[in-house]
């Protein structure tokens, strides 16, 4: 029996990969911002992890919209729900990374 990996090109696969990649890059940016303490000198840098999550998510989802035959209203609704879920997961992980570098910033999640 041969195991093959088949790449899916559907909307659900694109939204899932956009969410996963967005969270991964957001965590990398959060680690950089909080470990180097950039936000101490530049307070707006604290928004960089969430901005990275949204930028990556939107870029991948928008590129997928052009190839899909699904109605745009359904695509938009699913993309917005995926973005909200991605933002929540990214925000929780961002807080966990911040908590590692600043124990006074911790909240009970």
Helices and strands as residue ranges (DSSP letters): H 11-35, H 38-41, G 43-47, H 48-65, H 72-101, G 103-105
